[in-house]
Amino acid sequence: MNKDIHSNPYDHSAASKGPQTMIVKKWADVNGDHIADLVSLVGTSAGDRSGAFSKITLVIEDGLTKATYKYPLPFKNGYTPMLFLGDFNKDLISDILVNISTGGSGGLFWNALYSFRYNQLTSLFDIEKFNQGLQLQVIYREDYRVVVASSDRTQTVTLDVSNRKEYYTDIYSPNGKLRKPVNGQVLPLEIINPIDLNRDGTFSLLANQRIIGIANADTLGYVQSTWDWYGTSFRLRNYSVVLYPF
């Protein structure tokens, strides 16, 4: 499997010596006092057109008191940081969604979602675990079939890859028999997008994961999952496998 899909190829050691700059800023009431607060991401630019930043920090300025709160993010380095403010946990207060590209060839992102209610920063999901996404199995079968299955095998989708015979000569014989057991992979999350399914001002999470076969360039499809807030945590509403056009 191609190992650089999870890596960040940019060396931030030089960039980290420069001054921090404003990357993106937005206004919304994030602490619940009904006064708009300034929420921003700051970091040290690589100084080129790559969009790379190091020492990325979440900064919140209380709209009423002007007090400033700074929180270094657990993923301090990345590309083109993005910010969205909206209510995800149904408390009628805007939450803070952060998306930062890892810069690797897999198209992966670090995603974080925070509440700042009463000026207390709280993560709304386990960042490390949630960014791994759904854990699905990708298994090559006889006759140019690939099965995408849940871990308990209760949900499966079968893909027909017979029009890729020339690409799969190393793993299939001419009659469609597998030469050896082969597995693909469902990659961790790409960018998480907010989606207001009920059009009521409360957002759910829409996540995408790429399904790859024998190499990073061998894209078979995507897993799309939707997550809703229930009480104290996010729960999976549903997921579907979207086939890549062959």
C-alpha positions as CSV (number, residue, x, y, z in Angstrom):
1,M,0.0,0.0,0.0
2,N,1.3,3.5,-0.8
3,K,2.6,4.8,2.5
4,D,2.6,8.6,1.8
5,I,-1.2,8.9,1.9
6,H,-1.1,9.7,5.6
7,S,2.0,11.9,5.6
8,N,2.6,15.6,5.5
9,P,5.4,16.2,3.0
10,Y,6.1,19.7,4.1
11,D,8.9,20.3,6.7
12,H,7.6,23.0,9.0
13,S,10.8,23.5,10.9
14,A,11.8,26.5,8.9
15,A,8.3,28.0,8.7
16,S,7.8,27.8,12.5
17,K,10.4,30.5,13.0
18,G,8.3,33.2,11.3
19,P,5.6,35.4,12.8
20,Q,2.0,34.2,13.1
21,T,-0.6,35.6,10.8
22,M,-4.3,35.5,10.6
23,I,-5.5,32.6,8.4
24,V,-9.3,32.9,8.6
25,K,-11.7,34.6,10.9
26,K,-15.5,34.5,11.4
27,W,-18.0,36.1,13.8
28,A,-20.8,34.3,15.8
29,D,-22.0,33.9,19.3
30,V,-20.0,30.9,20.5
31,N,-20.2,31.3,24.3
32,G,-24.0,31.8,24.7
33,D,-24.2,35.4,25.8
34,H,-26.0,36.4,22.6
35,I,-23.1,38.7,21.5
36,A,-21.0,37.8,18.5
37,D,-17.5,36.7,19.2
38,L,-14.5,36.8,16.9
39,V,-13.2,33.3,16.1
40,S,-10.0,32.9,14.1
41,L,-7.2,30.5,13.1
42,V,-3.7,31.9,13.2
43,G,-0.5,30.2,12.2
44,T,3.0,30.6,10.7
45,S,2.9,30.6,6.9
46,A,5.5,28.7,4.9
47,G,5.9,31.8,2.9
48,D,5.1,30.2,-0.5
49,R,2.0,29.3,-2.4
50,S,1.5,25.9,-0.9
51,G,-1.0,27.1,1.7
52,A,1.1,25.4,4.4
53,F,1.0,26.6,8.0
54,S,2.6,25.5,11.2
55,K,1.7,26.3,14.9
56,I,-1.9,26.6,13.9
57,T,-3.9,28.0,16.9
58,L,-7.6,28.6,17.6
59,V,-8.2,32.1,18.9
60,I,-11.5,33.3,20.4
61,E,-12.1,36.9,21.4
62,D,-15.1,37.4,23.7
63,G,-17.4,39.9,22.0
64,L,-18.5,41.4,25.3
65,T,-15.4,41.5,27.5
66,K,-12.8,41.5,24.7
67,A,-10.9,38.7,26.6
68,T,-8.8,36.6,24.3
69,Y,-8.5,32.8,24.5
70,K,-5.8,30.9,22.6
71,Y,-5.8,27.1,22.0
72,P,-3.0,25.4,20.1
73,L,-4.7,22.7,18.0
74,P,-3.7,19.0,18.4
75,F,-2.7,19.0,14.7
76,K,-0.5,22.0,14.6
77,N,0.7,21.7,11.0
78,G,-1.3,21.5,7.8
79,Y,-2.6,23.1,4.6
80,T,-5.4,25.6,3.9
81,P,-7.1,25.7,7.3
82,M,-10.8,26.3,7.2
83,L,-13.4,27.4,9.8
84,F,-17.2,27.0,10.1
85,L,-19.4,28.3,12.9
86,G,-22.8,26.7,13.5
87,D,-24.9,24.8,16.0
88,F,-24.2,21.0,16.0
89,N,-25.0,20.0,19.6
90,K,-28.5,21.5,19.6
91,D,-27.9,24.1,22.4
92,L,-28.7,27.1,20.1
93,I,-25.1,28.3,20.4
94,S,-22.7,28.2,17.5
95,D,-19.9,25.5,17.6
96,I,-16.5,25.7,15.9
97,L,-15.7,23.3,13.1
98,V,-12.0,23.3,12.0
99,N,-10.8,21.5,8.8
100,I,-7.1,21.3,8.0
101,S,-5.6,19.3,5.0
102,T,-2.7,17.0,5.9
103,G,-1.2,17.6,2.5
104,G,-0.5,14.0,1.7
105,S,-1.5,12.3,-1.6
106,G,-4.5,10.6,0.1
107,G,-6.6,13.9,0.3
108,L,-6.9,13.4,4.1
109,F,-8.0,16.1,6.6
110,W,-7.7,16.7,10.3
111,N,-11.2,17.7,11.5
112,A,-12.1,19.0,14.9
113,L,-15.4,20.3,16.4
114,Y,-15.6,22.4,19.6
115,S,-18.1,23.9,21.8
116,F,-17.2,27.2,23.6
117,R,-20.3,27.4,25.8
118,Y,-19.7,29.6,28.9
119,N,-16.1,30.3,27.6
120,Q,-15.1,26.6,28.1
121,L,-13.6,24.8,25.1
122,T,-14.9,21.3,24.8
123,S,-14.3,18.8,22.0
124,L,-17.5,17.4,20.7
125,F,-15.9,14.1,19.5
126,D,-12.7,12.2,20.1
127,I,-10.5,13.9,17.4
128,E,-8.1,11.0,16.9
129,K,-10.7,8.3,16.8
130,F,-13.4,10.2,14.8
131,N,-10.9,11.1,12.0
132,Q,-10.2,7.5,11.4
133,G,-13.8,7.2,10.1
134,L,-15.8,4.0,9.6
135,Q,-13.8,0.8,9.8
136,L,-14.9,-1.2,6.7
137,Q,-13.3,-4.1,5.0
138,V,-12.4,-4.2,1.3
139,I,-12.0,-7.7,0.0
140,Y,-11.2,-8.9,-3.5
141,R,-13.3,-11.9,-4.7
142,E,-13.3,-14.2,-7.7
143,D,-14.6,-13.0,-11.1
144,Y,-13.4,-9.4,-10.6
145,R,-15.6,-8.6,-7.7
146,V,-14.7,-6.4,-4.7
147,V,-16.8,-6.6,-1.5
148,V,-17.0,-3.6,0.8
149,A,-18.3,-4.9,4.2
150,S,-18.9,-3.7,7.7
151,S,-16.8,-5.3,10.4
152,D,-19.5,-7.8,11.3
153,R,-20.3,-8.5,7.6
154,T,-24.0,-7.6,8.1
155,Q,-23.8,-4.9,5.5
156,T,-22.0,-5.5,2.2
157,V,-21.7,-3.8,-1.2
158,T,-20.2,-5.6,-4.2
159,L,-18.3,-3.7,-6.8
160,D,-17.7,-5.0,-10.4
161,V,-14.1,-4.2,-11.5
162,S,-14.1,-6.5,-14.5
163,N,-13.3,-3.5,-16.8
164,R,-10.0,-3.2,-15.0
165,K,-8.7,-6.6,-16.0
166,E,-5.5,-5.2,-17.6
167,Y,-4.8,-3.3,-14.3
168,Y,-5.3,-6.4,-12.2
169,T,-3.2,-8.9,-14.1
170,D,-0.9,-9.4,-11.0
171,I,-3.8,-10.5,-8.8
172,Y,-6.2,-12.2,-11.2
173,S,-5.6,-15.0,-13.7
174,P,-7.1,-14.6,-17.2
175,N,-10.2,-16.6,-16.1
176,G,-10.9,-14.3,-13.2
177,K,-9.5,-16.5,-10.4
178,L,-7.6,-14.7,-7.6
179,R,-3.9,-15.6,-7.6
180,K,-3.7,-14.7,-3.9
181,P,-5.9,-13.1,-1.2
182,V,-6.0,-9.3,-1.7
183,N,-7.5,-6.6,0.4
184,G,-8.1,-2.9,-0.3
185,Q,-8.6,-0.2,2.2
186,V,-11.0,2.5,3.3
187,L,-8.9,5.6,4.1
188,P,-9.5,7.9,7.1
189,L,-11.7,11.0,6.7
190,E,-11.4,13.6,4.1
191,I,-13.0,17.0,4.9
192,I,-16.1,16.9,7.2
193,N,-18.9,19.2,5.9
194,P,-21.8,20.7,7.8
195,I,-25.2,19.8,6.5
196,D,-28.6,21.1,7.8
197,L,-30.8,18.1,6.9
198,N,-33.9,19.4,8.6
199,R,-33.4,23.1,7.7
200,D,-33.8,24.1,11.3
201,G,-30.5,25.7,11.9
202,T,-28.9,22.6,13.5
203,F,-26.1,21.0,11.6
204,S,-25.1,17.3,11.1
205,L,-21.8,16.1,9.9
206,L,-21.3,14.7,6.4
207,A,-18.0,12.7,6.1
208,N,-16.3,11.2,3.1
209,Q,-13.8,8.4,3.0
210,R,-12.1,7.1,-0.2
211,I,-12.0,3.4,-1.0
212,I,-8.8,2.3,-2.6
213,G,-7.8,-1.1,-4.1
214,I,-4.2,-2.3,-4.7
215,A,-2.7,1.2,-4.7
216,N,-3.5,4.8,-3.6
217,A,-4.3,5.7,-7.3
218,D,-6.7,2.8,-7.5
219,T,-9.9,4.6,-6.3
220,L,-12.9,2.2,-6.2
221,G,-15.4,4.6,-4.6
222,Y,-16.3,6.6,-1.6
223,V,-18.0,6.0,1.7
224,Q,-20.3,8.8,2.7
225,S,-21.6,8.9,6.3
226,T,-23.9,11.2,8.2
227,W,-23.6,11.9,11.9
228,D,-26.2,13.5,14.2
229,W,-25.9,14.8,17.8
230,Y,-27.8,12.7,20.4
231,G,-27.7,14.0,23.9
232,T,-23.9,13.9,24.6
233,S,-22.3,12.5,21.5
234,F,-22.5,12.0,17.8
235,R,-24.1,8.9,16.4
236,L,-24.1,7.5,12.9
237,R,-27.3,8.2,11.1
238,N,-26.5,6.2,8.0
239,Y,-23.7,5.5,5.4
240,S,-23.6,4.6,1.8
241,V,-21.0,3.5,-0.7
242,V,-20.8,5.7,-3.8
243,L,-19.1,3.9,-6.7
244,Y,-16.3,5.6,-8.5
245,P,-17.1,5.8,-12.3
246,F,-15.2,3.1,-14.0
